[in-house]
Amino acid sequence: MAEASRGAEPADVGLANERTALAWQRTALSLVGGSAIVARLSWSELGLVALVPVFVTVVLALWVFLESNFRYAHDAGTRSRGRSRGGRAPLFLTLCVVALAGTELLALS
């Protein structure tokens, strides 16, 4: 009887879910900070064009921030998400980084 109860324990009782959510949030905030720095450095060369990636990055980072909260709530036990996660958050973060790199390359040329 004791052997059967051993298999019923939860698989993960640690804080991995919290660490993952915080890592996504930290990544989104870092991206916003990086976009502000790129805009500041390229402002003299590009003018208002340098602000376009900042606005796009802020919107997408906000979405990633909210998505991390939804993932946390889902994985923490509410299971409120009916759809799969897909790869949208990493895709949007990658697009933001590419847009920032393109802005800086445009300012350097």
N, CA, C and O of each residue as an XYZ file, in Angstrom:
436
protein
N       0.816     -1.181      0.000
C       0.000      0.000      0.000
C       0.867      1.256      0.000
O       0.521      2.244     -0.648
N       1.980      1.229      0.713
C       2.860      2.386      0.770
C       3.508      2.644     -0.584
O       3.783      3.797     -0.918
N       3.759      1.603     -1.370
C       4.367      1.769     -2.679
C       3.431      2.476     -3.646
O       3.894      3.235     -4.496
N       2.145      2.252     -3.542
C       1.177      2.894     -4.436
C       1.079      4.384     -4.155
O       0.856      5.172     -5.075
N       1.244      4.783     -2.892
C       1.132      6.205     -2.569
C       2.350      6.994     -3.042
O       2.262      8.208     -3.230
N       3.476      6.327     -3.234
C       4.669      7.031     -3.711
C       4.483      7.569     -5.119
O       4.992      8.647     -5.426
N       3.785      6.873     -5.970
C       3.579      7.290     -7.345
C       2.580      8.432     -7.472
O       2.497      9.052     -8.532
N       1.827      8.724     -6.432
C       0.807      9.762     -6.508
C       1.337     11.147     -6.175
O       0.579     12.117     -6.207
N       2.620     11.262     -5.858
C       3.186     12.566     -5.516
C       3.271     13.451     -6.758
O       3.454     12.949     -7.867
N       3.140     14.760     -6.577
C       3.299     15.662     -7.726
C       4.707     15.596     -8.289
O       5.665     15.361     -7.553
N       4.833     15.801     -9.583
C       6.123     15.675    -10.246
C       7.069     16.812     -9.859
O       8.266     16.584     -9.681
N       6.541     18.042     -9.726
C       7.397     19.187     -9.446
C       6.800     19.992     -8.304
O       5.736     20.596     -8.446
N       7.481     19.996     -7.187
C       6.997     20.775     -6.050
C       7.871     22.001     -5.820
O       7.716     22.699     -4.818
N       8.789     22.264     -6.749
C       9.720     23.388     -6.617
C       9.151     24.676     -7.168
O       7.943     24.824     -7.351
N      10.050     25.597     -7.425
C       9.660     26.923     -7.872
C      10.008     27.160     -9.342
O      10.215     28.304     -9.748
N      10.075     26.108    -10.133
C      10.453     26.258    -11.540
C       9.460     27.129    -12.290
O       9.860     27.921    -13.143
N       8.181     27.002    -11.992
C       7.163     27.793    -12.674
C       7.349     29.280    -12.394
O       7.222     30.105    -13.299
N       7.646     29.619    -11.154
C       7.857     31.017    -10.800
C       9.116     31.570    -11.458
O       9.123     32.702    -11.942
N      10.181     30.768    -11.475
C      11.426     31.216    -12.102
C      11.241     31.448    -13.592
O      11.780     32.408    -14.143
N      10.486     30.582    -14.246
C      10.246     30.743    -15.675
C       9.449     32.005    -15.956
O       9.784     32.757    -16.872
N       8.402     32.247    -15.185
C       7.592     33.458    -15.380
C       8.428     34.710    -15.145
O       8.321     35.676    -15.900
N       9.247     34.703    -14.117
C      10.097     35.857    -13.839
C      11.143     36.060    -14.935
O      11.483     37.197    -15.264
N      11.649     34.974    -15.494
C      12.635     35.096    -16.573
C      12.012     35.734    -17.809
O      12.638     36.577    -18.452
N      10.787     35.341    -18.146
C      10.101     35.963    -19.287
C       9.849     37.439    -19.026
O      10.033     38.267    -19.918
N       9.434     37.770    -17.823
C       9.170     39.167    -17.489
C      10.457     39.992    -17.520
O      10.464     41.123    -18.006
N      11.521     39.432    -17.008
C      12.816     40.112    -17.014
C      13.303     40.321    -18.445
O      13.880     41.364    -18.755
N      13.081     39.351    -19.309
C      13.474     39.473    -20.706
C      12.702     40.589    -21.393
O      13.281     41.378    -22.139
N      11.394     40.659    -21.145
C      10.569     41.704    -21.753
C      11.009     43.086    -21.281
O      11.108     44.014    -22.083
N      11.271     43.223    -19.999
C      11.708     44.522    -19.475
C      13.092     44.905    -19.990
O      13.345     46.078    -20.265
N      13.976     43.946    -20.121
C      15.311     44.214    -20.659
C      15.235     44.663    -22.111
O      15.997     45.528    -22.544
N      14.320     44.077    -22.850
C      14.159     44.460    -24.244
C      13.660     45.891    -24.369
O      14.101     46.623    -25.256
N      12.757     46.297    -23.507
C      12.280     47.685    -23.514
C      13.432     48.631    -23.170
O      13.599     49.668    -23.813
N      14.214     48.280    -22.171
C      15.369     49.105    -21.815
C      16.385     49.182    -22.944
O      16.941     50.247    -23.213
N      16.626     48.068    -23.597
C      17.557     48.051    -24.723
C      17.053     48.880    -25.892
O      17.833     49.550    -26.569
N      15.748     48.833    -26.128
C      15.200     49.634    -27.232
C      15.308     51.121    -26.927
O      15.537     51.920    -27.836
N      15.148     51.506    -25.670
C      15.306     52.911    -25.304
C      16.753     53.370    -25.503
O      16.998     54.494    -25.942
N      17.692     52.512    -25.184
C      19.103     52.846    -25.382
C      19.425     52.983    -26.867
O      20.118     53.916    -27.271
N      18.921     52.049    -27.682
C      19.163     52.123    -29.120
C      18.542     53.392    -29.696
O      19.150     54.045    -30.545
N      17.347     53.747    -29.250
C      16.703     54.967    -29.735
C      17.514     56.193    -29.351
O      17.664     57.117    -30.151
N      18.026     56.205    -28.155
C      18.817     57.345    -27.694
C      20.113     57.476    -28.492
O      20.527     58.585    -28.831
N      20.749     56.352    -28.789
C      22.010     56.385    -29.530
C      21.821     56.718    -31.006
O      22.718     57.288    -31.627
N      20.679     56.374    -31.572
C      20.466     56.606    -33.003
C      19.579     57.816    -33.280
O      19.260     58.086    -34.438
N      19.177     58.544    -32.250
C      18.293     59.699    -32.422
C      18.914     60.775    -33.305
O      18.224     61.349    -34.147
N      20.192     61.058    -33.131
C      20.827     62.138    -33.891
C      20.918     61.814    -35.380
O      20.917     62.722    -36.210
N      20.996     60.549    -35.721
C      21.091     60.143    -37.128
C      19.730     59.928    -37.776
O      19.546     60.268    -38.945
N      18.774     59.371    -37.039
C      17.500     58.958    -37.636
C      16.312     59.833    -37.269
O      15.304     59.830    -37.976
N      16.411     60.563    -36.202
C      15.275     61.390    -35.777
C      14.119     60.534    -35.275
O      14.322     59.591    -34.510
N      12.909     60.865    -35.707
C      11.714     60.151    -35.232
C      11.669     58.685    -35.655
O      10.994     57.875    -35.020
N      12.378     58.346    -36.711
C      12.409     56.947    -37.160
C      12.993     56.049    -36.072
O      12.654     54.868    -35.991
N      13.853     56.594    -35.253
C      14.478     55.814    -34.173
C      13.460     55.412    -33.113
O      13.699     54.466    -32.362
N      12.334     56.107    -33.038
C      11.323     55.787    -32.026
C      10.369     54.674    -32.447
O       9.702     54.081    -31.598
N      10.295     54.383    -33.739
C       9.370     53.346    -34.218
C       9.654     51.987    -33.570
O       8.727     51.365    -33.053
N      10.906     51.502    -33.579
C      11.154     50.222    -32.920
C      10.871     50.254    -31.414
O      10.518     49.229    -30.831
N      11.021     51.419    -30.784
C      10.725     51.519    -29.353
C       9.245     51.265    -29.109
O       8.883     50.493    -28.221
N       8.397     51.907    -29.890
C       6.956     51.716    -29.708
C       6.542     50.276    -29.986
O       5.750     49.696    -29.243
N       7.083     49.704    -31.056
C       6.764     48.304    -31.380
C       7.261     47.382    -30.276
O       6.556     46.456    -29.876
N       8.456     47.626    -29.788
C       9.030     46.793    -28.737
C       8.238     46.899    -27.441
O       8.031     45.896    -26.759
N       7.794     48.102    -27.097
C       7.013     48.269    -25.867
C       5.708     47.482    -25.958
O       5.320     46.815    -25.000
N       5.032     47.554    -27.098
C       3.769     46.822    -27.260
C       4.002     45.317    -27.192
O       3.279     44.607    -26.493
N       5.005     44.829    -27.914
C       5.266     43.386    -27.907
C       5.800     42.913    -26.562
O       5.486     41.802    -26.135
N       6.593     43.723    -25.893
C       7.090     43.345    -24.566
C       5.949     43.300    -23.559
O       5.938     42.450    -22.669
N       4.997     44.203    -23.694
C       3.817     44.153    -22.827
C       3.039     42.861    -23.057
O       2.564     42.236    -22.109
N       2.916     42.471    -24.313
C       2.231     41.213    -24.613
C       2.997     40.025    -24.016
O       2.386     39.126    -23.440
N       4.317     40.017    -24.149
C       5.119     38.922    -23.581
C       4.983     38.909    -22.063
O       4.897     37.841    -21.458
N       4.964     40.083    -21.446
C       4.800     40.181    -20.001
C       3.457     39.577    -19.569
O       3.400     38.794    -18.621
N       2.390     39.943    -20.264
C       1.067     39.384    -19.939
C       0.999     37.893    -20.234
O       0.407     37.131    -19.469
N       1.597     37.483    -21.329
C       1.612     36.057    -21.682
C       2.331     35.241    -20.611
O       1.922     34.120    -20.309
N       3.400     35.796    -20.035
C       4.100     35.070    -18.978
C       3.209     34.909    -17.750
O       3.264     33.884    -17.072
N       2.395     35.911    -17.466
C       1.455     35.783    -16.343
C       0.397     34.730    -16.622
O       0.030     33.965    -15.730
N      -0.102     34.686    -17.866
C      -1.088     33.663    -18.221
C      -0.480     32.262    -18.162
O      -1.128     31.316    -17.713
N       0.763     32.138    -18.617
C       1.437     30.832    -18.542
C       1.623     30.400    -17.095
O       1.421     29.236    -16.751
N       2.007     31.349    -16.257
C       2.200     31.030    -14.849
C       0.890     30.558    -14.225
O       0.869     29.543    -13.528
N      -0.195     31.279    -14.467
C      -1.487     30.889    -13.900
C      -1.913     29.519    -14.412
O      -2.460     28.713    -13.658
N      -1.665     29.258    -15.673
C      -2.038     27.958    -16.239
C      -1.223     26.834    -15.609
O      -1.771     25.809    -15.204
N       0.085     27.035    -15.530
C       0.953     25.990    -15.001
C       0.851     25.855    -13.484
O       1.205     24.814    -12.931
N       0.370     26.901    -12.806
C       0.254     26.852    -11.349
C      -0.968     26.068    -10.904
O      -1.132     25.810     -9.712
N      -1.814     25.689    -11.824
C      -2.914     24.833    -11.430
C      -4.281     25.238    -11.915
O      -5.198     24.418    -11.866
N      -4.472     26.464    -12.384
C      -5.809     26.840    -12.818
C      -6.158     26.213    -14.150
O      -7.330     25.975    -14.444
N      -5.148     25.946    -14.957
C      -5.344     25.326    -16.272
C      -6.434     26.042    -17.057
O      -7.320     25.409    -17.630
N      -6.356     27.377    -17.074
C      -7.387     28.191    -17.702
C      -7.175     28.375    -19.199
O      -8.034     28.944    -19.873
N      -6.059     27.911    -19.730
C      -5.782     28.076    -21.154
C      -6.300     26.869    -21.915
O      -5.999     25.725    -21.573
N      -7.072     27.135    -22.937
C      -7.593     26.047    -23.741
C      -6.753     25.753    -24.966
O      -6.940     24.713    -25.598
N      -5.847     26.622    -25.315
C      -5.047     26.445    -26.516
C      -3.591     26.179    -26.147
O      -3.155     26.421    -25.022
N      -2.866     25.678    -27.121
C      -1.454     25.435    -26.865
C      -0.691     26.756    -26.890
O      -1.179     27.755    -27.417
N       0.481     26.749    -26.329
C       1.263     27.971    -26.217
C       1.877     28.387    -27.539
O       1.997     29.582    -27.812
N       2.260     27.445    -28.351
C       2.919     27.791    -29.602
C       4.274     28.409    -29.347
O       4.849     28.243    -28.271
N       4.782     29.118    -30.331
C       6.081     29.748    -30.185
C       6.011     31.238    -30.434
O       6.990     31.837    -30.878
N       4.872     31.845    -30.157
C       4.699     33.266    -30.476
C       5.563     34.177    -29.628
O       6.135     35.130    -30.158
N       5.681     33.928    -28.343
C       6.477     34.816    -27.482
C       7.941     34.843    -27.918
O       8.496     35.932    -28.063
N       8.588     33.705    -28.131
C       9.970     33.765    -28.619
C      10.081     34.407    -30.002
O      11.057     35.097    -30.296
N       9.074     34.173    -30.850
C       9.083     34.781    -32.180
C       9.018     36.300    -32.078
O       9.782     36.994    -32.749
N       8.122     36.825    -31.253
C       7.991     38.274    -31.109
C       9.246     38.890    -30.490
O       9.666     39.977    -30.889
N       9.830     38.217    -29.541
C      11.070     38.725    -28.951
C      12.193     38.757    -29.986
O      12.980     39.703    -30.030
N      12.259     37.731    -30.809
C      13.275     37.690    -31.860
C      13.061     38.810    -32.863
O      14.020     39.457    -33.283
N      11.805     39.046    -33.255
C      11.508     40.128    -34.192
C      11.877     41.490    -33.615
O      12.361     42.361    -34.337
N      11.650     41.676    -32.321
C      12.035     42.941    -31.675
C      13.542     43.138    -31.703
O      14.021     44.233    -31.998
N      14.281     42.097    -31.400
C      15.740     42.205    -31.400
C      16.249     42.485    -32.815
O      17.171     43.281    -32.994
N      15.657     41.837    -33.816
C      16.057     42.080    -35.204
C      15.730     43.514    -35.603
O      16.532     44.158    -36.278
N      14.572     44.026    -35.202
C      14.203     45.415    -35.516
C      15.167     46.395    -34.852
O      15.562     47.388    -35.463
N      15.544     46.121    -33.615
C      16.505     46.999    -32.939
C      17.881     46.950    -33.615
O      18.534     47.981    -33.771
N      18.305     45.784    -34.005
C      19.597     45.660    -34.700
C      19.554     46.378    -36.048
O      20.523     47.027    -36.441
N      18.429     46.261    -36.751
C      18.280     46.963    -38.025
C      18.289     48.468    -37.840
O      18.857     49.193    -38.657
N      17.671     48.940    -36.783
C      17.672     50.382    -36.502
C      19.086     50.877    -36.239
O      19.489     51.928    -36.739
N      19.822     50.128    -35.466
C      21.198     50.549    -35.161
C      22.077     50.472    -36.399
O      22.925     51.340    -36.603
N      21.894     49.449    -37.232
C      22.660     49.364    -38.477
C      22.324     50.511    -39.418
O      23.203     51.044    -40.095
N      21.053     50.889    -39.461
C      20.638     52.023    -40.286
C      21.259     53.322    -39.784
O      21.639     54.177    -40.584
N      21.366     53.475    -38.474
C      21.972     54.675    -37.917
C      23.478     54.722    -38.165
O      24.051     55.803    -38.303
N      24.114     53.570    -38.222
C      25.559     53.522    -38.445
C      25.944     53.758    -39.894
O      27.068     54.170    -40.181
N      25.022     53.502    -40.806
C      25.380     53.652    -42.235
C      25.248     55.063    -42.734
O      25.514     55.331    -43.906
